[in-house]
Amino acid sequence: MNNSTAETQTSSFVPGGRRRHRRAKQSGAGLRRTVVLALAVPVASAALAGPSAFAAGNGNGNGNGNGTTTTAGGTSGGAESADPSDRQMAANLDARVLDQRLGADVSGVVLDADSNETLWDHDGSTALMPASNVKLATATAALTVLGPEHRFTTKVVYGHGTLTLVGGGDRTLSSADLAELAKTAVAGLKKAGLGTVKVAVDDSLFPAPALADGWNDGYYPDTVAPVRALVVDGRGVQDTSIDAGQTFAGLLAQDGVTVSGDVTRGTARPTDVPVARHQSAPLADTVKKMLKTSDNNIAETLLRMTALGAGRPATFEGGTEVVRHVLSHRYGISLDNFEIHDGSGLSRTDRIPAATLAQILELLTQPRYAHTLSAILDGLPVAGEAGSTLGPEWGRFDDPHSQCAVGKVQAKTGTLTGAIALSGLTRTDDGEWRVFSFIENGSTAAPNDIKDAMDGLAATVNGCWA
């Protein structure tokens, strides 16, 4: 539980919907240059607002708890001018949000992206621990600053008897990619009459790995590896750069080149001769992979590459500064009560309101941002999608309250001890977008039970009620 000052929780369905102000957006060429220049001025951090301590009373998912429900007019129930299906959805959410499995600190919001209205709000501005929903902010900033077609380059250079493998922040680099680099390098060595080399790795693109505020040593290397600019096959080891260099050296040896001594860490010289290079798949593909599987390592690497792309240091601080700037200044998203310290959401000091996450997702419904941000929509797990974090192997959307939403809800999951989130989108029968975000902190129920309750909320937005 967070110890911040408690607030009174309320749910509300606004008569006719509540219009939300949108700041004028910047568009056109020069976006990334503008982001870089603007970041010359530090962005101030927003004050952190604590979660509320709502007492769910005897709520058990049937709407009979003691939570307070209000509307904009101060009366219970929907409005005559509102769409009947939206009124029913709001009433159903008012009941389901009291489910005891969700605990006392739960927030949520539902937006009508087509009409720019807030359809339901249950303490949506309260800042809670968002877990991996932070990756939505990271992905948005990365695609905006670098562009969806951006590729990361891994190089091999030669000088002074040493082949140096230079990391370029490609978290998807594979052994097959290294094999191609080795093959090209061997051909060049043989052409030059060289049969013996030393091997070094240059991962100087990123500063020495560090722990983010809210991380602990136990995260390394299983939950997240120390963040370096060079890694192969996504291996979770303490020194991914040396590991990649050793793999590269082994491939050289297989092709008949003698590698002298151990793989060392070094810095490529400007006079070194370029020997080989590999470019990753487009950033859009990397973002999709990160979101489908909630890959912490990709998220932290993208945070650093985004910082570099905006002219900031490749650190937690540099990356999160850029994320804040992009969300606020590029897209006009409110940063009230918004606080992040990493790119993956592993930090237990991260705080984001559900309303902010919903605003980020709402961008995906706007055609003007489709080219830049469509990879996020494509990468969001689909309810019941095998191989994603909403797949049946994780027990998602598999109970009577959520099964009818299989294939109809796209959402980003978030799971930490004491924090579970689910934020995404779905369409009505008329094809209109509904954007939602739900976050709970501190529930004592079993994690799978909490997730079932969360899935039920998302399914309710889709129109399910059993």
C-alpha positions in Angstrom: 0.0 0.0 0.0 1.1 3.5 -0.7 1.2 5.7 2.4 0.3 9.0 0.6 -2.7 11.0 1.7 -6.0 9.3 1.1 -8.8 10.8 -1.1 -12.5 10.1 -1.4 -13.1 7.7 -4.3 -16.0 8.3 -6.6 -17.2 6.8 -9.8 -19.0 8.9 -12.3 -21.0 8.6 -15.5 -21.3 12.0 -17.0 -24.6 13.1 -18.5 -24.0 13.2 -22.2 -20.3 12.5 -21.5 -17.7 15.0 -20.1 -15.9 16.9 -22.8 -12.1 16.8 -22.4 -9.9 19.6 -23.5 -7.3 18.8 -26.1 -4.3 21.0 -26.6 -3.4 21.9 -30.1 -1.1 19.4 -31.6 2.1 20.0 -33.6 2.3 18.1 -36.9 4.4 18.0 -40.0 8.1 17.8 -40.8 10.7 18.8 -38.3 8.9 17.1 -35.3 12.0 15.2 -34.1 14.2 18.3 -34.6 11.8 20.3 -32.5 11.8 17.7 -29.7 15.6 17.8 -29.7 15.8 21.6 -29.5 13.1 21.9 -26.9 14.8 19.5 -24.6 17.6 21.9 -24.2 15.5 23.3 -21.4 15.0 20.8 -18.6 11.5 19.6 -18.0 10.2 20.0 -14.4 8.8 17.0 -12.7 5.1 17.0 -11.7 4.2 16.6 -8.1 3.4 13.1 -7.1 -0.2 12.5 -5.8 -0.8 9.5 -3.6 -3.5 6.9 -4.2 -6.7 7.1 -2.3 -7.9 4.7 0.4 -11.3 3.8 -0.9 -13.2 1.3 1.3 -14.9 -1.1 -1.0 -17.1 -2.2 1.9 -18.9 -5.5 1.1 -18.6 -5.1 -2.7 -18.4 -8.5 -4.3 -18.9 -7.6 -7.9 -22.7 -7.4 -7.7 -23.0 -3.7 -7.1 -24.0 -3.9 -3.4 -20.9 -2.4 -1.9 -20.6 0.9 0.0 -18.7 2.8 -2.6 -19.9 6.3 -3.6 -21.3 6.7 -7.1 -22.0 10.2 -8.5 -22.7 11.8 -11.9 -21.9 15.3 -13.1 -25.3 16.4 -12.0 -24.9 15.0 -8.5 -27.5 12.2 -8.9 -27.1 8.5 -9.3 -27.7 6.7 -12.6 -27.3 7.8 -16.2 -28.6 10.8 -18.1 -31.5 10.8 -20.6 -29.3 12.4 -23.2 -26.6 9.7 -23.0 -26.4 6.6 -25.1 -28.3 3.8 -23.4 -25.5 1.3 -24.0 -23.0 3.7 -22.4 -25.3 4.2 -19.4 -25.5 0.4 -19.0 -21.7 0.0 -19.3 -21.2 2.7 -16.7 -23.7 1.1 -14.3 -22.0 -2.3 -14.8 -18.6 -0.9 -14.2 -19.9 0.8 -11.0 -20.8 -2.7 -9.8 -17.8 -4.6 -11.0 -15.2 -2.0 -9.7 -16.4 -2.9 -6.1 -15.2 -6.5 -6.6 -13.3 -7.4 -3.5 -10.6 -9.1 -5.5 -9.6 -5.6 -6.7 -8.9 -4.3 -3.2 -9.3 -0.8 -1.9 -7.0 1.2 -4.2 -8.4 0.8 -7.7 -8.9 3.5 -10.3 -10.2 3.5 -13.8 -11.5 5.6 -16.7 -13.3 4.9 -20.0 -13.1 7.4 -22.9 -15.2 7.7 -26.1 -12.4 8.5 -28.5 -14.7 9.4 -31.3 -16.7 12.1 -29.4 -13.9 13.2 -27.1 -16.0 12.4 -24.0 -15.2 10.7 -20.7 -17.9 8.1 -20.2 -16.9 6.7 -16.8 -14.3 7.8 -14.2 -13.5 6.1 -10.9 -10.7 8.2 -9.4 -9.0 8.2 -12.8 -6.7 11.1 -11.8 -5.3 9.2 -8.8 -1.6 8.3 -9.3 -1.0 4.5 -8.8 1.9 2.2 -9.5 1.3 1.3 -13.2 3.8 -1.6 -13.6 4.4 -2.4 -17.3 1.8 0.1 -18.5 4.8 2.4 -18.4 5.9 0.7 -21.7 3.0 2.6 -23.4 4.7 5.9 -22.6 8.2 4.5 -23.6 6.9 3.2 -27.0 5.1 6.5 -27.7 8.3 8.5 -27.1 10.5 6.1 -29.0 8.4 6.1 -32.1 7.9 9.9 -32.0 11.6 10.8 -31.6 13.2 8.1 -33.7 10.5 7.3 -36.2 8.9 3.9 -36.9 11.4 3.1 -39.7 14.5 3.8 -37.6 17.0 0.9 -37.5 19.8 0.2 -35.0 23.2 -0.6 -36.4 25.8 -3.0 -35.0 29.3 -2.6 -36.6 32.6 -4.4 -36.8 35.7 -2.3 -37.2 39.4 -3.3 -37.5 42.5 -1.6 -36.2 45.8 -2.5 -34.5 45.3 -6.2 -34.9 41.8 -6.1 -33.2 38.3 -6.6 -34.5 35.9 -4.6 -32.4 32.2 -5.4 -32.2 30.5 -2.0 -31.7 27.0 -2.1 -30.1 24.3 0.2 -31.4 21.5 -0.5 -29.0 19.9 -3.4 -31.0 18.2 -5.5 -28.4 17.0 -8.0 -31.1 20.5 -8.9 -32.4 20.7 -12.6 -33.0 23.4 -15.2 -33.3 22.4 -15.5 -37.0 23.1 -11.8 -37.3 26.5 -12.1 -35.7 27.3 -15.0 -38.0 26.7 -12.8 -41.0 29.0 -10.1 -39.5 31.6 -12.8 -38.7 31.4 -14.1 -42.3 32.0 -10.7 -43.8 34.8 -9.9 -41.3 36.6 -13.2 -42.1 36.4 -12.6 -45.8 38.0 -9.2 -45.3 40.7 -10.6 -43.0 41.6 -13.3 -45.5 41.8 -10.8 -48.3 44.2 -8.8 -46.3 46.3 -11.9 -45.5 45.4 -11.9 -41.8 44.7 -15.1 -39.9 44.9 -14.0 -36.3 43.1 -11.2 -34.5 42.1 -10.1 -31.1 38.4 -9.4 -30.3 37.0 -6.5 -28.3 33.6 -5.1 -27.7 32.6 -1.4 -27.6 29.4 -0.7 -25.7 30.3 2.9 -24.9 27.1 4.1 -26.4 25.5 3.7 -23.0 27.0 4.7 -19.6 27.8 2.0 -17.2 24.6 0.1 -16.1 22.8 1.3 -13.1 19.7 0.6 -11.0 16.7 2.9 -11.5 15.0 4.4 -8.5 12.7 1.7 -7.2 14.7 -1.2 -8.6 16.7 -3.7 -6.5 19.7 -5.9 -7.1 17.4 -8.9 -7.3 16.1 -7.8 -10.7 19.5 -8.7 -12.3 19.8 -10.6 -14.6 16.5 -12.5 -14.8 13.8 -9.8 -14.6 16.0 -7.3 -16.5 19.6 -7.5 -17.6 22.1 -4.7 -16.9 21.3 -2.3 -19.7 24.1 -2.3 -22.3 24.3 -1.3 -25.9 25.3 -4.8 -27.1 23.5 -8.1 -26.5 22.9 -11.2 -28.5 19.8 -13.4 -28.5 18.3 -11.3 -25.7 20.4 -13.3 -23.2 19.9 -12.4 -19.6 23.4 -12.3 -18.3 25.3 -9.8 -16.2 27.6 -8.7 -19.0 25.7 -9.0 -22.3 28.5 -7.2 -24.2 31.2 -9.6 -23.3 28.8 -12.4 -23.9 28.1 -11.1 -27.4 31.8 -10.7 -28.0 32.5 -14.3 -27.0 29.8 -15.5 -29.3 31.3 -13.4 -32.2 34.8 -14.8 -31.4 33.5 -18.3 -31.6 32.0 -17.7 -35.0 35.3 -16.3 -36.2 37.1 -19.4 -35.1 34.5 -21.6 -36.8 35.4 -19.8 -40.1 39.1 -20.5 -39.7 40.4 -17.3 -38.0 42.5 -17.6 -34.8 41.3 -15.4 -32.0 44.2 -14.4 -29.7 43.5 -14.0 -26.0 40.2 -13.2 -24.2 37.5 -10.9 -25.4 38.0 -7.5 -23.8 36.1 -4.2 -23.6 37.4 -1.3 -25.5 36.5 1.8 -27.6 36.7 1.8 -31.3 39.1 4.5 -32.7 38.1 7.0 -35.4 41.0 5.5 -37.6 39.6 1.9 -37.3 38.6 0.5 -40.7 34.9 -0.4 -41.1 34.6 -4.2 -41.8 30.9 -5.2 -41.5 27.6 -3.8 -40.3 24.1 -5.1 -39.5 20.9 -3.2 -39.3 18.0 -4.2 -37.2 14.4 -4.5 -38.3 12.5 -1.2 -38.2 11.7 0.2 -34.8 8.0 -0.5 -35.4 8.7 -4.2 -35.3 10.8 -3.9 -32.1 8.0 -2.0 -30.4 5.5 -4.6 -31.4 7.7 -7.4 -29.9 8.2 -5.4 -26.7 4.5 -4.9 -26.2 3.3 -8.4 -27.1 5.5 -10.0 -24.6 6.1 -7.1 -22.2 9.9 -7.3 -22.7 11.6 -5.3 -20.0 15.0 -5.3 -21.7 13.7 -3.9 -24.9 11.9 -1.2 -23.0 15.0 -0.1 -21.1 17.2 -0.1 -24.3 14.6 1.9 -26.2 14.5 4.5 -23.4 18.2 5.1 -23.8 18.1 5.2 -27.6 15.2 7.6 -27.4 17.3 9.8 -25.1 20.2 9.8 -27.5 17.8 10.6 -30.4 16.7 13.7 -28.6 20.2 14.8 -27.7 20.0 13.7 -24.1 22.3 11.4 -22.1 21.5 7.6 -22.5 20.5 7.3 -18.8 17.3 6.6 -16.9 17.0 10.4 -16.2 17.7 11.4 -19.8 15.2 8.9 -21.2 12.4 9.7 -18.8 12.9 13.5 -19.4 12.3 12.9 -23.1 9.3 10.7 -22.5 7.7 13.5 -20.4 8.5 16.1 -23.0 7.1 14.1 -25.8 3.8 13.3 -24.0 3.3 16.9 -22.8 4.6 19.1 -25.6 4.0 16.9 -28.7 0.7 15.4 -27.7 -0.7 17.7 -25.0 -1.2 14.9 -22.5 -1.6 15.9 -18.9 1.4 15.0 -16.7 -0.5 15.8 -13.5 0.6 13.2 -10.9 2.8 11.5 -13.4 6.2 10.1 -12.2 8.3 7.6 -13.9 11.9 6.4 -13.2 12.5 3.8 -15.9 11.2 2.6 -19.3 9.8 -0.8 -18.3 7.6 0.0 -15.3 9.7 -2.2 -12.9 10.3 0.7 -10.6 8.1 0.6 -7.6 8.3 4.4 -7.4 6.6 4.9 -10.8 3.2 6.5 -10.6 0.7 7.2 -13.5 -3.0 8.0 -13.3 -5.3 5.8 -15.3 -6.6 9.0 -17.0 -3.1 9.6 -18.4 -2.7 6.1 -19.7 -6.0 6.4 -21.4 -5.0 9.6 -23.1 -1.9 8.0 -24.5 -3.9 5.1 -25.9 -6.5 7.5 -27.3 -3.8 8.9 -29.6 -3.9 5.5 -31.4 -7.4 6.2 -32.6 -6.5 9.4 -34.4 -5.6 9.0 -38.1 -3.1 11.9 -38.0 -0.9 9.8 -35.7 -1.4 6.5 -37.5 1.9 6.5 -39.4 4.0 7.3 -36.2 2.1 5.3 -33.6 0.3 2.4 -35.4 3.0 -0.1 -34.1 1.6 0.4 -30.6 -1.9 -0.6 -31.7 -0.5 -3.5 -33.7 1.6 -4.6 -30.8 -1.0 -4.5 -28.0 -1.9 -8.1 -26.9 -5.3 -9.2 -28.0 -7.6 -11.0 -25.5 -7.0 -14.7 -25.9 -4.0 -14.3 -28.2 -1.6 -17.1 -27.7 2.0 -16.0 -27.3 1.1 -12.6 -25.8 0.6 -11.6 -22.2 -3.2 -11.9 -22.7 -2.9 -15.4 -24.0 -4.6 -18.5 -22.6 -1.3 -19.7 -21.2 -1.6 -16.8 -18.8 -5.2 -17.6 -17.9 -6.5 -14.3 -19.4 -10.1 -13.8 -20.5 -11.1 -17.3 -19.7 -13.9 -17.0 -17.2 -17.6 -16.4 -17.7 -17.3 -12.6 -17.1 -14.7 -12.0 -19.8 -14.8 -14.9 -22.4 -17.2 -13.0 -24.6 -14.5 -10.3 -25.2 -11.9 -12.8 -26.6 -10.5 -11.3 -29.8 -12.3 -8.0 -29.2 -10.1 -6.3 -26.6 -6.5 -5.0 -27.2 -4.7 -4.1 -24.0 -1.3 -3.7 -22.3 -0.9 -5.7 -19.1 1.0 -4.7 -16.1 2.0 -6.9 -13.1 4.2 -6.3 -10.1 3.8 -7.5 -6.5 1.0 -5.3 -5.2 0.1 -3.7 -8.6 -1.8 -5.0 -11.6 -3.0 -2.8 -14.5 -4.8 -3.3 -17.8 -5.1 -0.5 -20.3 -6.4 -0.8 -23.9 -9.0 -0.3 -26.5 -12.1 -2.0 -27.9 -14.8 -1.1 -30.4 -18.5 -1.0 -30.0 -20.9 -2.8 -32.3 -21.1 0.5 -34.3 -17.3 0.5 -34.7 -16.7 3.4 -32.2 -13.5 3.3 -30.1 -13.7 2.9 -26.4 -10.4 3.5 -24.5 -10.0 2.3 -21.0 -7.4 2.0 -18.2 -7.7 0.2 -14.9 -5.1 0.0 -12.2 -5.2 -1.6 -8.7 -2.6 -1.4 -6.0 -2.4 -3.4 -2.8 -5.0 -6.0 -3.2 -4.4 -9.1 -1.1 -6.2 -11.4 -3.4 -4.3 -14.0 -5.5 -2.8 -12.4 -8.6 -4.7 -14.6 -11.0 -8.0 -13.7 -9.3 -7.1 -10.0 -9.6 -6.4 -10.4 -13.3 -9.7 -12.2 -13.8 -11.5 -9.2 -12.2 -9.5 -6.8 -14.4 -10.4 -8.8 -17.5 -14.0 -8.5 -16.4 -13.7 -4.7 -16.3 -12.3 -4.6 -19.8 -14.9 -7.0 -21.1 -17.6 -4.8 -19.6 -16.3 -1.9 -21.7 -16.7 -4.2 -24.7 -20.3 -4.8 -23.7 -20.1 -8.1 -21.8 -22.1 -8.5 -18.6 -22.8 -12.0 -17.2 
